[in-house]
Amino acid sequence: MAKTKKAPRPKAETPKGFRDYFGVEVSERAEMLRKIAGVYHRYGFDALETSAVETVEALGKFLPDVDRPNEGVFAWQEFDEDDKGDWMALRYDLTAPLARVYAQYRNDLPTPYRRYAMGPVWRNEKPGPGRYRQFYQCDADTVGTASMAADAEICAMLADTLEELGIPRGDYLIRVNNRKVLNGVLNVIAPERPNESGETTRETIRRVWDISTRDAVLRTIDKFDKVGEAGVRELLTTGRKDSSGAFIEGVGLNKQQAERVVRFLVARGSTNADTLKNLQEAVGDSADGEEGVYELQQIAELLAAQGYGPDRIVIDPSVVRGLGYYTGPVYEAELTFEIFDEKGRKRQFGSVAGGGRYDDLVKRFTGQAVPATGVSIGVDRLLAALREKGRIGGAVEGPVVVTVMDRDRMADYQTMVAELRSAGIRAEVYLGNPKNFGNQMKYADRRGSPVAVIAGSDEFDAGKVQIKDLVLGAQIAENATLEEWKERPSQFEVPRDHLVAKVREILDGQESGQG
């Protein structure tokens, strides 16, 4: 009789592009989100939690093809009894679900509707160093108003949030641009072509650009951070070689057209007023461009009235990320302090949040234009920034460990730990094999425990308990001489009813650095 073939054991490994988060990381993120939520709540925003799953139709960017939706989302098809069903997908951001929620509940929601949302999102993209397929976002949006006061408020709230989290003034800058200004520049430089009746109109010019080169110009502008002024100039005209030596075809603009685009990108002056003046020159007589410059002026004035100067929030035309998606003002929070990369080179930390005005998103559901603006904070990047600044990531205090010297007295040990917990002290009873006391102390060390409680038959009979200051004990063992050991005992015997008070005294001393 043939042997039954055993099923292979599954590999114990995290799926590619995903990661696991352990105690301290989860706690740090939860604390950061709590502080962010506090700022958003103070600004009058309400919390919203949407499903992690949306229909692909609702997500909008990724529609089904013959077999499956386009790459970019984790999607599947639900089948009913007729073998027909909707495509479903994990949300790839928190904005698309908001658009669906507002369209679905708009008759019940206040207008404007101000909401914040926090949670994981999923993207079916190629993973890389620091780039995962699941990550956290933290968004705040205002839906239902075209007022630039909403955009100014988002920028002010973002500045307050960074400072609340421990990013000091001077270590961040929120930069603001406007898609309409870029539209104005493109309208001005678009080649004049007659319409069917032989006339040349600005509207005809815009249609020509939309069809032919507008998207190519936008993609090139989006590379400004990577290739710089000279690189963008080359890519807008004849092309350039990249770092590998491969030639990248240019968009084909002439030098005058390319120069006007570059002038827009480098229009930032020494003051917001200078920048706005430069932008006004760049857009010429374009109605779109003039409207964009006016909106930026409104934002700057509203922020200045609240005390947010250009040292915190600045008009900066070099903010180009997402210009293909947003319809008006765009903003980006950049951390300006220096860090060292993996090769030991100094560089700025970079962007941790971005957003802008997206007035066309809800329209997909309602058929009517609904103005909206918002910002998204990259939670993982912001956590990394806080670690770089030393605001988080220090030694994490584990629970007080009540050791077990006599298994028959487990009820007494549980009584001790219950008293500690009732006093607000994090504590646990050792639940492993109590036979080897050394293993219990190794466990306490691995847990990062500040205190160990020790009681055997002798202590119980005498109505006492031993309390060991593990932090001080480690310091003495590493640095102190024998005399210092005698002067600074790290283990104390106290009456049983003094357990909680003595543990609290030791913890307070450790917190104040007097251990």
N, C-alpha and C positions, 0 to 999 in steps of 0.2 A: 504493500500500500504506500502510495507516494506521500511524502511529508507535506503537511500544509505549509505553504509559504507564508512567513510572517510579513505583515504589512510594515513597510519602512517607517521608522520613527520620524516624526516631523522635526525639522531643524529649529532649534531655539534661537531665533535671530529676528531682529526688527526688520520689517519690510523696507526695501530700498526707498530712500527719500523721506523716511519717517524716523522719529526718535522717541525715547522714553524720558519722562521727567520724574525725578525723585524728590523726596521730602523738601529739601531746602529750596529747590528750583520752583516747586509748586507753591511753597509758602511765599517766596519773594514775589512771584507773579501775582498771587492773590492780594498781597499787601499793596502792590503797585496799582492794580485795578481798583482797589478800594479807595485809594487816594484820588485817582482820576475820576471815579464816579462821584466823589465828594465835590470836586470842582464843577463837574458838569451839572450836578444837582443844584449847586449854588447859583448857576446861571439860568436855572429854570427848565432844564431839559429833563424829560421823563425817560425812564428805562423801557426798553423794548427787547424782548427775546423771541426770535423767530425760529422756525424749524430749520434744522441743518440740511434738510432735503427740500428742493424746489423742483417744479417741472422745468425741463430744459426750455420749453417755450417761454416760461416766465423769466428765466435767467437771460434769455435774449441773445447773448453773444454767440452761443454755440447751439446751432440748430441741427436736428437729425439729418443724416444723409441716408444712403440706401441701407446700411447695416447698423451704424451707430453714430452718435453725435461726433462732431469734429473734436480733435484732440484739444485738451485744455481743461476738461472737467472729468470727474469720475462719474460715469453715467451708466444706466441700465434701463431696460424697457420692462414695464409691468404689463403682464398679459391678463386679459379677462377670459370669460368662457368662450368668446369668439376668437381667441388668439390675437386680439388687438389690444393695444394699451399705450399709455403715454410713456414718453421718455422721462426718467427722473434723474436728478443729479445732486451731488453734494454741492452746497453753495461755494462759490469761488471768492466771494467777498460779502460784505454786509450791506452794500448799497442796493444791489439788485433786489434782495428781499424787501428792503424798505419801500422801493417803488411799488412792488406788488401789494404790500400791506396798505400803503396809502391809497392806492387805487381801489382796493377791496373794501376798506373801512372809511373812505373819505367822508361819508355822510355822518359818521359818528365821531370823527376826530376834530379837534379844534384846528382852525386855520389862522396863522401858520401852525404847523405841527412840528414840535421840537423834540427830538428823541436821541438817546444814545444807546449803543449796543456794543457788547463785548463777547468775544467767543472765537472758536477755531474756524478756519476756512480751509478749503482743500483745492489744490490745483494739480492737474495731471500733467506736470511739466518735468523736464529732465532735471534731476537733482544735482547739486554741486556743493562745494564747500560753503557751509553756512546757509544753503538754500534748500529748504525742505518742502515737501508736498503738503504738509499740514503745519499751519502756524496760526498764531493769535492776532486778531485785529481789535482795535478799540475805536469806534466811530461816533461822531456826533454830527447831526444834520438838522437843517431847518427846511421844511417843505411848505411851499405855498406863499412865499413873498419874494418879490423882485428887488426889494430894498437893499441897497449896499450896506445898510446897518447890520444886516444878517451876516454878511461876509466879514465886516469889521469885527463883529462880535465873536465869530469863530476864531479869528486871528488872536484877539485879546484872550480868549479862553485857552487857546493853545499855549500862549506865553505863560499864563497863570499856572497851567498844568505842569509845564516843564519846571517851573520854579518850585511848585509844591512837591515835586518828586526829587528835588535836590540838585537840579541843574541850575547853577547860579547865573544871574544876569552877567552878560559878558561871555558866557560859554555857549550861548545859542543865538540864533538869528532867524526870524521868520521872514521869508522873502515872498513878495507878492508881485504877480504879473497879470496880464489879461489877454485871453485868446482873441478878443475883438481887436486889440491893437495889432496883433500879428495879421489878422484878416485884413486890416487896413493897409498894412505894408504890402501884402500880396496883391491886393486890389490895385494899388498904385503901380506896381511893377509888372502887372500882367500885360501881355502883348495885346495891342488893339486889333481886333478882328471884326469885320462887319457882320451883321446878322443877315437873314435872308432878304430883307428889303434894301440891303446895301448900307444901312446905317451902322454907326459904331456907338455902342452904348456901354456903360459901365456894367450893367447887368449881363450883357452878352459876354463881356470879358470874364466875369466871375464864373459863368457856366463853363467857359473854355478851360479855366484853371481847374475847376472841380474835376473835369473829365481827364485832363492830361497830366499836369505836373504838380498840382497842389499837394497831393499826398506825398509825393517824392520830396518836395521841399520840407514838409512837416517832419518826415522821417530824418532828413538831414539835420534840421535844426535840433532835433532830439538828441543828436550826437555831440552837441556843443560841449558838454561836460567832459567828454572823452577825448575829443580831437582838438578842441580849442578853436580860436578865431581863424587861424590860418587853415586848419583842417576843414572847417565848415566852408570857407571860401573856395577851397579846391573842389570839395564835393558838390557844391552848388554849380560849379562851372564845368571844368573838363575832367575832373576825377583826381584820385590820388592813390598812392601805394600805402597799404596798411603795414603794420609792424612785421608781418610775415613776408612782405614783399609782393603780395598779390595786389593787382590793380583793381580798384573799385571805380566803376563807371560813374561819371558825374551826371547831375540833373540836366545840364545843358543851358543854364542861364548865362546871359552875357555878364561882363564884368560890372556894368552899372547896376544891373538887377541884383547880382550877388552882393554888391557893396551896400545896397540899401537894406538887405536882410541883415547883414553883419552889423550895420549901424544900429539897427533895432536891438540886436543882442547885446551890444556893448554900450547902450545908451545910459547906463546908470551914472549919475553925477554925484557930486559931493553932498547934495541934499536932495530930498524928495522933490522939491520945486525944480531943481536943475534937471532931474531925471524926467519929470513930466514935460518940461520944455523940450528936451531932446526927443521924446516920443512924439510930441505934437509935430515936430519937424519931420519925423520919419514917416508918419501916416499921411502927410500932405492933406489933400482935400477929401480923403475917404470918410464917408459918413460913419461907417463901422469903426474905423480907427479913432475918430474924434469921440465917439460914444465910449470906447474903451478907455481912452485917456481921462475922460470926465469921471468914469466910474472909479478909476484908480485915485483920482484927486479926492473924490468923496470919501473913499476908504481912509486915505491918509488924514484927512481933516477930522473924521470921526474918531480915529485912534488917538490923534493928538489931543482931542478934547478930553479923552479919558486918561491921558498921561502916558500913553504908549508911544514913545519917540522912536526915531530911526535906529537907536542903539538896540532896540528889541524887535521892531517890525519895520521893514524897509521895502520901498518899491524897487524891484530888481528885474529888468527884462530878460536876464539870463536864466530865469526859471522857465524851463521849456518842457519838462517832463509832463506828459499827459495832455499836451495842448491839442492833440488830435481828438481827445475825448471830451474835454470841458468846453463850455460855451461862453464863458465870461471870465471873471477873476479866477486865478489859480494861486495857491500858496504852498510853501514848503518850509518845514522846520528843519534847520540844519544846525548840528552841533559843531562849534568852531574850535573846540580844544583839540590839541594834538595827541595822537597815540602812536605807538610803534607797530608796524605791520609784522608779518611772519619773517620778513627778511631784515628786521631791525631798522627799517626806514621810517622817518617821521611822516605822518599824514594826518589830515583832519578826519574826525570821526564820520562826518557827513550827515545825510538826511535820516530822520527818524519818523517823519510824518509828512503827509501831503494831502491836498484836497483842492476843492474849487467848486465852481457853479456848473451844474449840469441840468439845464432847463428842459431837456428833451426826453429824459428817462421815463418819467411817469406817463408821458404822452403815448408811449407804446401801448399802454393799457386803456387809456381813456379817450384818446384821439384829440385831447385838448392839451395845450401847453400848460405845464405846471412848473413854476420856477422852484429851484431847490439848490441848496449849497451845503457843503459839509466837508469834514476832514476825517482822515483815517490815520491812526497811530500804529506804527509797527511795534508791537509789544516786545517781541524778542530782541529787536535792535535796541530798543530803549532800555531793556534790562541789561544788555551788554554795555551800553553807555554808562549806566549807573554803576556797574561793576568797575568800569575803567576809572570812574571818579572816586571809587572807594566808598560809595554811598550804601552799597549792599555787598554781600559776598564775604563778610567776616566769619568768625567762628560761630557756628550755630549751636545753641544750647539744647541739649537733649533733655529727657525727663529725669527726674529723681528716680533712682532705682532702689526699690526695697528688696534686699537680698533675702534668700531663704536658707536658713540654717537647720530648720526642723520642719520636714514636710507635714508632720502632724499638726503644726500650728498655722496651716495655710489660712484659716479663717482670721487669725490674729494679724497676719501680714496684710490680708485684704482690708481689714479694719483700718490699719495704718494708712494704706494708700488712699482709702476713701476719705480719711480726714484731710490728707494733703490736697486731694482734688477739690474737696469742699472749700478749702481755703484759697482756691484759685491757683494752686501749684501743679504743674504738669508732673505726673508721676505714674509709675507702673511697678508691678510685682514681677520679679524674675520668674519666667514660666518654663525655663529649660530644666535640664537635669541638675538638681541642686547638690549633687554628690561632691563635685569639685568646686570649692569656693573660688579658686583662682580663675576658673572659667567665667564665673559670675562677674568678677572684676574686669576681666577682658571684655565681656559683653558691655559693661557700663562704659568702658573706655571707647569702644566702637560706636556706641550710641551718643557719645559726646556728653555724658551725664555730668552734671555739676556736683551732685551729692549722692552718696550711697548710704542707705539706712541698714544697719546690721543689728540683728537680735537673735540670740539662740536661747537655749534653755536657761542658762545662767542669768541672762538679762531679763527674761520674762519672770523668773522667780524673784528677782530683786526689784522688779518694777522699773527697770531702766532700759535704755536703748543707746546704741553706739551710732554716731553720725559722723561720716567721713567727708571732709571737704576735698573732693577729687581734683579741683582746679589748683588749690594751694598745695596739695600733696604732690602733684606733678611738677609744680614750680620748685618745690623744695628738693625733690629727688634729682632734678636737673641741675640746680644752681647752688643750693645752700650747703654750708658746712655743718658739721655735727652740732656745734653750739647754736647755730641759727635754728636747727631743727628743734632743739629743746625750747627755744624761746617762742617758736611759732608752731605749736601743735596743729596738725591737720585733722585729728580725730578726737571727738568729744563724747563723753558719756553723760547723758542727761536723764532726768526722770522721764518716764514714759509720757506723762501728760504735758511735757515741754517739747515734744517732738516737732509739732508744727512751728512753734515760735523759734526754735533753734535752726530749723531748716530755712525759715524765712530770713533770719539774721544772716546766715551764711550766704544765701542768694543775694541779699541786698549788698553785702560786703563785696561779693564778686562783681556785681553790676557797677559799683562805685570805684572798682579797681583797688580795693583795700584787702583783697583776699589774702 
